[in-house]
Amino acid sequence: MQGSTSAVFIRDYVRVLFEDTLDTYRPGMNFEGKANQKGGKKQPDSEARERERPFHSKGNSFLTLIYAPENPSSSNEITVMVKYTIDARALNLDKITLDFCYIVLSQSRMHQNGRLSESVSTRNGAVITGELRFTLNCQHTLVPFAHVVVFTVLPSKEPVTGSILIPIQNVLPEVSIVFSSSKVEPGETISFTMKAKPGSLCSVRALIRV
């Protein structure tokens, strides 16, 4: 059998960016993130792939952190959710209370810390899953990112940790400043109006450019 055909190639480049994803994945836990297409026509059946390294845990226990809301521009608080998956064989008891400790770091300093206690039972299966939450109070000292670290130590002495970087700039109250004139001569008087939410700490620095 003989035949021929033809095809037309067009320069329609498509780039897919994976956003809000972890550097590694935890076996048995959902891998969450966003796929953002740049350029080209969006197709409902398009496919994109990303290769991630597995996160190693000797006892197959993991912590994953996410935060909400994703765009908290009108709030000074962020809810951090801690999802855990623990192998029941690492507990050695039918029921136990685990302490999950968290610290909030920014610019090599600790700004917030706390502890969450969770009672878990091994009777429901070999793998224990659950979710914890705590509130992150956003302050200007956390700009530009808050590094949140959560950890617990199992009865088998194995530490289980998870961490996430949270952008803080979009959470802080917006400050606006308007000058009476965009340009003045030396010696002239100029005024400005600054607006911010009540209780905001603002500062102004003037630079003279010759």
C-alpha positions in Angstrom: 0.0 0.0 0.0 1.3 3.4 -0.9 0.1 6.9 0.2 1.1 10.3 1.1 -0.1 13.1 3.4 1.0 16.6 4.4 1.1 18.7 7.6 1.4 22.4 8.4 3.7 23.5 11.2 2.9 26.8 12.9 5.0 28.8 15.4 2.6 28.7 18.3 4.7 28.1 21.4 3.0 27.1 24.6 4.8 27.4 28.0 3.3 25.8 31.1 4.5 27.1 34.5 3.9 25.1 37.7 3.2 27.4 40.6 2.6 26.9 44.4 4.1 23.4 44.4 6.5 21.7 46.7 10.0 20.7 45.7 9.2 17.1 46.6 6.2 14.9 47.0 5.1 12.8 49.9 3.9 9.3 48.9 0.3 8.7 49.9 -0.5 12.5 50.1 -2.1 14.7 47.5 0.4 16.8 45.5 -1.3 20.2 45.1 -0.4 23.1 42.9 -1.3 25.2 39.9 -0.5 24.8 36.2 -0.5 28.2 34.4 -0.3 28.2 30.6 1.5 31.1 28.9 0.9 31.7 25.2 -1.0 29.6 22.6 -4.7 28.6 22.7 -5.9 26.9 25.8 -7.2 23.4 25.1 -9.4 21.6 27.7 -7.6 18.3 27.1 -4.0 19.7 27.2 -1.4 17.7 29.2 1.6 18.9 31.1 4.0 17.1 33.3 6.5 18.0 36.0 9.1 15.6 37.6 9.4 15.8 41.3 11.7 14.0 43.8 10.2 11.8 46.4 10.5 12.9 50.0 12.2 10.2 52.1 10.8 9.1 55.4 12.1 6.0 57.1 8.7 5.4 58.8 6.5 6.6 55.9 5.2 9.5 57.9 4.8 13.0 56.3 3.6 16.5 57.0 2.3 18.9 54.2 1.6 22.5 54.8 -0.8 24.8 52.9 -2.3 28.2 53.7 -5.5 30.0 53.1 -6.8 32.3 51.7 -4.5 32.2 48.7 -4.8 36.0 48.1 -5.4 37.5 51.6 -5.0 41.1 50.6 -7.8 42.3 53.0 -6.8 40.4 56.1 -3.9 40.4 58.5 -4.3 36.8 59.4 -3.5 33.6 57.5 -4.7 30.1 58.4 -2.0 27.5 58.1 -3.3 24.0 57.6 -1.1 21.0 58.5 -2.0 17.7 56.9 -0.3 14.6 58.3 0.0 11.0 57.3 1.5 8.7 59.9 2.3 5.0 59.7 0.6 3.4 62.7 3.5 1.0 63.2 5.6 3.9 64.3 3.3 4.6 67.3 3.4 1.2 69.1 0.1 2.1 71.0 -3.6 1.9 70.2 -4.1 5.6 71.1 -1.6 8.4 71.7 -1.4 12.2 71.8 1.1 13.7 69.5 2.4 17.3 69.9 3.0 19.2 66.7 5.3 22.2 67.3 5.4 25.1 64.9 7.8 28.1 64.5 7.6 31.1 62.2 10.8 32.5 60.9 11.7 35.6 58.8 15.1 37.1 58.1 16.8 34.5 60.4 14.7 35.4 63.4 11.8 33.6 65.1 8.6 35.7 65.3 6.0 33.2 66.4 5.8 29.7 67.9 3.3 27.3 69.4 2.2 23.8 69.9 -0.8 21.8 68.8 -1.9 18.5 70.4 -3.7 15.8 68.5 -5.1 12.5 69.8 -4.7 9.7 67.2 -5.9 6.1 67.2 -4.3 3.2 65.4 -7.5 1.1 65.3 -8.8 2.6 62.1 -6.0 1.3 59.9 -2.3 1.1 59.2 -2.2 4.7 58.0 -3.4 7.7 60.1 -4.4 10.9 58.4 -5.7 14.2 59.8 -5.5 17.9 59.6 -4.5 20.7 62.1 -4.8 24.5 61.8 -3.3 27.5 63.4 -3.4 31.3 62.7 -0.4 33.3 61.5 -0.5 36.9 62.6 1.1 38.9 59.7 3.3 41.8 60.7 5.7 44.1 58.8 8.6 42.2 60.4 7.7 39.1 58.4 8.1 40.8 55.0 8.8 39.5 52.4 8.3 35.8 53.4 7.4 33.9 56.5 9.1 30.5 56.7 6.7 28.2 58.7 8.2 25.0 60.1 6.1 22.3 61.8 7.5 19.1 63.4 6.6 16.3 65.7 8.6 13.4 67.1 7.0 9.9 67.0 7.4 7.3 69.8 9.9 5.6 67.5 12.1 8.7 67.9 11.7 9.6 64.3 11.1 13.4 63.6 8.5 14.3 61.1 8.7 17.8 59.6 7.1 20.0 57.0 7.7 23.6 55.9 6.3 26.3 53.6 7.2 29.8 52.5 4.3 32.3 52.7 4.4 35.7 50.9 3.5 38.5 53.3 3.5 41.6 51.2 0.0 41.0 49.8 -1.4 40.7 53.4 -0.2 44.0 54.9 -2.5 47.0 54.8 -1.9 49.2 51.8 -0.5 52.7 52.3 -1.0 55.5 49.8 0.7 58.9 49.5 -0.3 61.8 47.3 1.8 64.9 46.8 0.3 68.4 46.2 2.6 68.8 43.2 4.7 66.4 41.1 7.5 69.0 40.7 8.7 72.0 42.7 11.6 74.5 42.7 14.1 74.6 45.5 12.8 76.6 48.4 9.1 76.0 47.5 6.7 74.3 49.9 5.1 71.0 49.1 2.6 68.9 51.0 1.4 65.3 50.9 -1.5 63.2 52.1 -0.9 59.7 53.5 -3.7 57.2 53.9 -3.5 53.9 55.8 -5.7 51.8 58.1 -6.0 52.9 61.7 -3.2 51.6 63.9 -0.7 51.3 60.9 2.9 52.3 61.6 4.1 54.4 58.7 7.4 56.3 58.0 8.5 58.7 55.3 12.0 59.3 54.0 12.9 62.3 51.8 15.8 62.1 49.3 17.2 65.1 47.5 18.3 64.4 44.0 20.6 67.0 42.4 
